[in-house]
């Protein structure tokens, strides 16, 4: 075994150029090949682990699909044989190599990077090969939306970048609903859209999206909150509160209020823990509790008019959950005095005046 290791060391270090092809037989003859699996996120960086027994004369080769990614020997990187698709995307941890760390950092992952990577390491005394299977996953911008279409209400769940194709489950009042329509784009990373018709406005709905590779889960929730009846000029409070069981306190929360009308939405106010609160219609104000507790995101409409009648939507979102609460407002006109009341009022006024005049006349003759 030591003779074979010395021979490998000679071939990889004494010859001016490194091996032009990667010989699997070298790996299998030197030691048992180590197998492992790791997961990376599409478009992000990943570290592919590889370690070896410490020794002098270190040689490292990284390969995939018979293409060189990165080589190291004679105390430095050797990239002349590197395939062009890996240009400026690979690096070793130079300060850790003498400690037995041959791990490779691969930047800006794309779909072609998925597969098995071979890490060959050699010293004067030892040589080994590792196969690392890189699985890729994408879970980009999940969202749930409420829409009106031809007087019919729909919920739509979207995932703007998915790999592999995710599993989507709808529930109505905690019971699985199988009536959704799911659309998936033809090529990865997939755009996934699932739409469900709201058949009962008093029901609660959930959309659950899961990625088995990333072991990631996102939940979109929808529920009808309250119906408000007020008169013109009398302020109304739209309730929207955060529950700890729905959102953990340490997560970044984003809140938005919308007016929903004629299949379109107009933003009224927004809040995030990073940028603070904003109001886009000065007739609305945040509740005072929001500034202190950060859990009550209720909104007050100070001077409602009849045209304010309609639907109002509160959206609370974090990285793994979104909650929609729809609320209904009816603004009635101020009550007017009826004509009969007006006649009675005039009659009473005339009677009072007549009595006064008679009293004045009598007083003059006395």
C-alpha positions as CSV (number, residue, x, y, z in Angstrom):
1,X,0.0,0.0,0.0
2,X,2.8,2.4,0.9
3,X,4.5,1.7,-2.5
4,X,1.2,2.6,-4.3
5,X,0.9,5.8,-2.3
6,X,4.5,6.8,-3.1
7,X,3.9,6.0,-6.8
8,X,0.8,8.2,-6.8
9,X,2.7,11.0,-5.1
10,X,5.4,10.8,-7.7
11,X,3.0,10.9,-10.6
12,X,1.1,13.9,-9.2
13,X,4.1,15.9,-7.8
14,X,7.2,15.1,-9.8
15,X,5.8,15.4,-13.3
16,X,5.5,19.0,-14.2
17,X,1.9,18.8,-15.2
18,X,-0.8,17.1,-13.1
19,X,-2.8,14.2,-14.5
20,X,-4.9,15.2,-17.5
21,X,-7.6,12.7,-16.7
22,X,-9.0,11.5,-13.4
23,X,-8.4,7.8,-13.0
24,X,-11.1,6.1,-10.8
25,X,-8.8,3.1,-10.5
26,X,-6.4,5.2,-8.4
27,X,-9.2,5.9,-5.9
28,X,-10.3,2.3,-5.6
29,X,-6.8,1.0,-5.4
30,X,-5.8,3.4,-2.7
31,X,-8.6,3.0,-0.1
32,X,-12.3,2.5,0.2
33,X,-14.2,5.4,-1.4
34,X,-16.0,7.5,1.2
35,X,-19.6,8.3,0.3
36,X,-21.7,11.3,1.6
37,X,-24.6,13.5,0.6
38,X,-25.0,17.3,1.1
39,X,-27.7,19.8,0.2
40,X,-27.2,23.2,-1.4
41,X,-29.5,26.1,-2.3
42,X,-29.9,27.2,-5.9
43,X,-28.1,30.5,-6.6
44,X,-26.3,30.4,-3.2
45,X,-22.8,29.2,-2.2
46,X,-22.0,25.7,-0.7
47,X,-19.0,24.1,1.0
48,X,-18.5,20.5,-0.2
49,X,-16.6,18.8,2.6
50,X,-13.6,16.6,2.2
51,X,-10.9,15.7,4.7
52,X,-7.7,13.5,4.7
53,X,-5.0,12.3,7.0
54,X,-2.4,14.9,7.7
55,X,0.9,14.3,5.9
56,X,3.6,16.0,3.7
57,X,3.4,16.4,0.0
58,X,-0.4,17.2,-0.2
59,X,-2.1,16.8,-3.5
60,X,-5.8,17.6,-4.0
61,X,-8.0,17.1,-7.1
62,X,-11.7,18.0,-7.3
63,X,-13.7,16.6,-10.3
64,X,-17.2,16.2,-11.5
65,X,-18.4,14.4,-14.7
66,X,-14.7,14.0,-15.8
67,X,-14.2,17.8,-15.5
68,X,-11.6,19.4,-13.3
69,X,-13.0,21.9,-10.7
70,X,-9.9,22.6,-8.7
71,X,-6.4,21.2,-8.1
72,X,-3.8,21.8,-5.5
73,X,-0.2,20.5,-5.4
74,X,3.3,21.8,-4.6
75,X,1.8,24.1,-2.0
76,X,-0.4,26.0,-4.4
77,X,-3.6,26.0,-6.5
78,X,-3.3,24.7,-10.0
79,X,-6.2,25.8,-12.3
80,X,-4.8,25.3,-15.8
81,X,-7.0,22.3,-16.2
82,X,-10.1,23.9,-14.7
83,X,-13.2,23.6,-16.8
84,X,-14.5,27.1,-17.8
85,X,-17.9,26.7,-16.2
86,X,-16.1,26.8,-12.8
87,X,-14.0,29.9,-13.5
88,X,-13.9,32.2,-10.4
89,X,-16.4,29.9,-8.6
90,X,-14.1,27.6,-6.7
91,X,-11.7,27.9,-3.8
92,X,-10.0,25.8,-1.1
93,X,-9.4,26.8,2.5
94,X,-5.6,27.3,2.1
95,X,-5.0,27.9,5.8
96,X,-6.7,24.6,6.7
97,X,-5.1,22.3,4.2
98,X,-2.2,21.3,6.4
99,X,-4.8,20.4,9.0
100,X,-6.4,17.9,6.7
101,X,-9.1,20.1,5.3
102,X,-9.6,19.7,1.5
103,X,-13.1,21.1,1.4
104,X,-14.2,23.0,-1.7
105,X,-16.3,26.2,-1.7
106,X,-18.5,26.4,-4.8
107,X,-20.1,29.7,-5.5
108,X,-23.4,30.7,-7.2
109,X,-24.9,27.3,-7.6
110,X,-26.9,26.5,-10.7
111,X,-28.9,23.4,-11.8
112,X,-25.9,22.0,-13.6
113,X,-24.0,21.8,-10.4
114,X,-26.1,19.0,-9.0
115,X,-24.4,15.6,-9.0
116,X,-21.5,13.6,-7.6
117,X,-18.2,15.3,-6.8
118,X,-15.0,13.4,-6.5
119,X,-12.4,14.6,-4.0
120,X,-9.0,12.9,-4.4
121,X,-6.4,13.6,-1.7
122,X,-2.8,12.2,-1.5
123,X,0.2,12.5,0.7
124,X,3.5,10.6,0.8
125,X,1.9,8.1,3.2
126,X,-1.7,7.9,2.1
127,X,-4.2,8.4,-0.7
128,X,-8.0,8.3,-0.7
129,X,-11.0,9.3,-2.7
130,X,-14.4,10.7,-1.5
131,X,-17.7,10.9,-3.5
132,X,-20.0,13.7,-2.4
133,X,-23.5,13.8,-3.8
134,X,-24.7,17.4,-4.0
135,X,-28.5,17.7,-4.0
136,X,-30.0,21.1,-5.0
137,X,-33.1,22.8,-3.7
138,X,-34.9,26.1,-4.4
139,X,-37.7,27.6,-2.3
140,X,-38.0,31.2,-3.5
141,X,-40.6,33.7,-2.4
142,X,-43.7,31.8,-1.3
143,X,-46.9,33.9,-1.2
144,X,-50.6,33.7,-0.7
145,X,-53.0,36.2,-2.4
146,X,-56.7,37.0,-2.1
147,X,-58.4,37.9,-5.4
148,X,-61.9,38.8,-6.6
149,X,-62.8,37.6,-10.1
150,X,-66.3,38.2,-11.5
151,X,-67.7,38.5,-7.9
152,X,-66.1,35.2,-7.0
153,X,-63.4,35.0,-4.3
154,X,-60.2,33.0,-4.8
155,X,-57.0,32.3,-2.9
156,X,-53.8,31.8,-4.8
157,X,-50.6,30.2,-3.5
158,X,-47.4,30.9,-5.4
159,X,-43.8,29.8,-5.3
160,X,-41.7,31.9,-7.7
161,X,-38.7,29.5,-7.7
162,X,-39.0,25.8,-6.8
163,X,-36.7,22.8,-7.2
164,X,-37.6,20.1,-7.2
165,X,-41.4,20.6,-7.8
166,X,-42.9,21.1,-4.3
167,X,-45.8,19.4,-2.6
168,X,-48.9,21.8,-2.1
169,X,-51.7,20.9,0.3
170,X,-54.9,23.0,0.9
171,X,-57.0,22.6,4.0
172,X,-60.4,24.0,4.9
173,X,-61.2,24.1,8.6
174,X,-58.3,21.7,9.1
175,X,-59.7,19.2,6.6
176,X,-57.8,18.5,3.3
177,X,-59.4,20.2,0.3
178,X,-58.5,18.6,-3.1
179,X,-60.3,21.1,-5.4
180,X,-57.4,23.4,-6.1
181,X,-56.0,24.0,-9.6
182,X,-52.2,23.7,-9.7
183,X,-50.0,25.0,-12.5
184,X,-46.3,24.3,-12.9
185,X,-43.9,25.9,-15.4
186,X,-42.2,23.6,-17.9
187,X,-38.6,24.1,-16.9
188,X,-36.8,24.3,-13.5
189,X,-36.6,26.2,-11.3
190,X,-40.3,25.9,-11.4
191,X,-42.9,28.6,-11.0
192,X,-45.8,27.0,-9.1
193,X,-49.3,28.4,-8.8
194,X,-52.2,26.8,-7.0
195,X,-55.7,28.4,-6.9
196,X,-58.6,27.6,-4.7
197,X,-62.2,29.0,-4.8
198,X,-63.5,30.2,-1.5
199,X,-66.9,28.5,-1.1
200,X,-67.5,29.6,2.5
201,X,-66.4,33.0,3.6
202,X,-66.7,31.9,7.3
203,X,-64.2,29.0,6.8
204,X,-60.5,29.2,7.5
205,X,-58.1,28.1,4.8
206,X,-54.5,27.0,4.7
207,X,-52.0,26.5,1.9
208,X,-49.0,24.4,2.9
209,X,-45.9,24.2,0.6
210,X,-43.2,21.7,1.3
211,X,-39.7,21.0,-0.2
212,X,-38.5,17.5,0.7
213,X,-34.8,18.2,-0.3
214,X,-34.5,21.4,1.8
215,X,-36.8,20.1,4.5
216,X,-38.5,23.4,4.3
217,X,-42.2,24.2,4.9
218,X,-44.2,27.3,4.4
219,X,-47.9,28.0,5.4
220,X,-50.3,30.6,4.1
221,X,-53.4,31.2,6.2
222,X,-56.7,32.9,5.4
223,X,-59.7,33.8,7.5
224,X,-62.6,36.1,7.5
225,X,-62.4,38.3,10.6
226,X,-65.3,40.7,11.3
227,X,-68.0,42.7,9.7
228,X,-68.2,46.4,10.7
229,X,-71.2,48.7,10.5
230,X,-70.7,52.4,11.1
231,X,-72.1,55.8,10.0
232,X,-70.4,58.6,8.1
233,X,-67.8,60.4,10.3
234,X,-67.8,57.8,13.0
235,X,-64.3,56.2,13.2
236,X,-63.9,52.4,12.9
237,X,-61.2,50.1,14.2
238,X,-60.1,47.2,12.0
239,X,-58.6,44.5,14.1
240,X,-55.4,42.6,13.2
241,X,-53.4,41.0,16.0
242,X,-50.3,38.8,16.0
243,X,-50.4,35.5,17.9
244,X,-47.2,33.8,19.2
245,X,-48.4,30.4,18.0
246,X,-48.5,31.8,14.4
247,X,-45.3,33.8,14.5
248,X,-42.4,33.5,16.8
249,X,-41.3,36.8,18.3
250,X,-37.7,36.6,17.1
251,X,-38.7,36.5,13.4
252,X,-38.8,39.6,11.1
253,X,-42.4,40.5,10.6
254,X,-43.9,42.5,7.7
255,X,-47.4,43.8,7.9
256,X,-49.5,45.4,5.1
257,X,-53.1,46.7,5.0
258,X,-55.0,46.8,1.7
259,X,-58.3,48.1,0.3
260,X,-59.7,45.4,-2.0
261,X,-62.0,46.7,-4.7
262,X,-63.0,45.6,-8.2
263,X,-60.3,42.9,-8.5
264,X,-57.5,45.3,-7.5
265,X,-55.8,46.2,-4.2
266,X,-54.6,49.6,-2.9
267,X,-52.1,49.6,-0.1
268,X,-53.1,51.7,2.9
269,X,-50.3,51.2,5.4
270,X,-47.2,49.0,6.0
271,X,-44.9,48.0,8.8
272,X,-41.7,46.0,9.2
273,X,-39.3,45.7,12.1
274,X,-36.4,46.8,10.0
275,X,-37.9,50.0,8.3
276,X,-40.7,50.9,10.8
277,X,-44.3,52.0,9.9
278,X,-45.8,54.0,7.1
279,X,-49.3,55.2,6.3
280,X,-50.2,56.0,2.7
281,X,-53.7,57.4,3.4
282,X,-53.8,60.1,6.1
283,X,-57.3,59.1,7.1
284,X,-55.9,55.9,8.6
285,X,-53.8,55.6,11.8
286,X,-52.0,52.6,13.4
287,X,-53.2,51.6,16.9
288,X,-51.0,53.0,19.7
289,X,-50.4,49.4,21.0
290,X,-48.4,48.6,17.9
291,X,-45.7,51.1,18.8
292,X,-45.0,49.3,22.1
293,X,-46.2,45.6,21.8
294,X,-45.4,45.0,18.1
295,X,-48.2,42.4,18.2
296,X,-51.3,44.5,17.6
297,X,-51.4,45.8,14.1
298,X,-55.0,47.1,14.1
299,X,-55.8,50.1,11.9
300,X,-58.3,53.0,12.5
301,X,-60.3,54.8,9.8
302,X,-60.9,58.2,11.4
303,X,-63.6,59.8,9.1
304,X,-65.3,57.1,7.0
305,X,-67.6,58.0,4.2
306,X,-70.1,55.9,2.2
307,X,-67.6,55.1,-0.5
308,X,-65.3,53.5,2.0
309,X,-67.6,50.6,2.3
310,X,-66.0,47.3,1.1
311,X,-63.2,44.8,1.9
312,X,-60.1,45.5,3.9
313,X,-57.2,43.0,4.1
314,X,-54.4,42.6,6.7
315,X,-51.3,40.7,5.6
316,X,-48.8,39.5,8.2
317,X,-45.8,37.7,6.8
318,X,-42.6,36.1,8.0
319,X,-40.0,33.8,6.3
320,X,-42.1,30.7,6.8
321,X,-45.7,31.9,7.2
322,X,-48.3,34.4,5.9
323,X,-51.6,35.2,7.4
324,X,-54.4,37.0,5.6
325,X,-57.4,38.5,7.4
326,X,-60.3,40.0,5.4
327,X,-62.7,42.4,7.0
328,X,-65.9,43.9,5.7
329,X,-67.1,47.5,6.3
330,X,-70.5,49.1,5.6
331,X,-70.7,52.9,6.1
332,X,-74.2,54.3,6.3
333,X,-75.2,57.9,5.7
334,X,-76.0,60.2,8.6
335,X,-79.7,59.9,9.5
336,X,-81.9,62.8,8.2
337,X,-85.0,64.3,9.9
338,X,-88.2,63.1,8.3
339,X,-90.8,65.5,6.9
340,X,-93.3,64.6,9.6
341,X,-90.8,65.4,12.3
342,X,-90.1,68.7,10.5
343,X,-93.9,69.6,10.5
344,X,-94.2,68.7,14.1
345,X,-91.2,70.8,14.9
346,X,-92.6,73.8,13.0
347,X,-96.0,73.5,14.6
348,X,-94.5,73.4,18.1
349,X,-92.4,76.5,17.2
350,X,-95.5,78.4,15.9
351,X,-97.5,77.5,19.0
352,X,-94.8,78.7,21.3
353,X,-94.5,82.0,19.4
354,X,-98.3,82.5,19.5
355,X,-98.4,81.9,23.2
356,X,-95.6,84.4,23.7
357,X,-97.4,87.0,21.6
358,X,-100.7,86.6,23.4
359,X,-98.9,86.9,26.7
360,X,-97.3,90.1,25.5
361,X,-100.6,91.5,24.4
362,X,-102.4,90.8,27.7
363,X,-99.5,92.4,29.5
364,X,-100.0,95.6,27.6
365,X,-103.7,96.0,28.5
366,X,-103.3,95.2,32.2
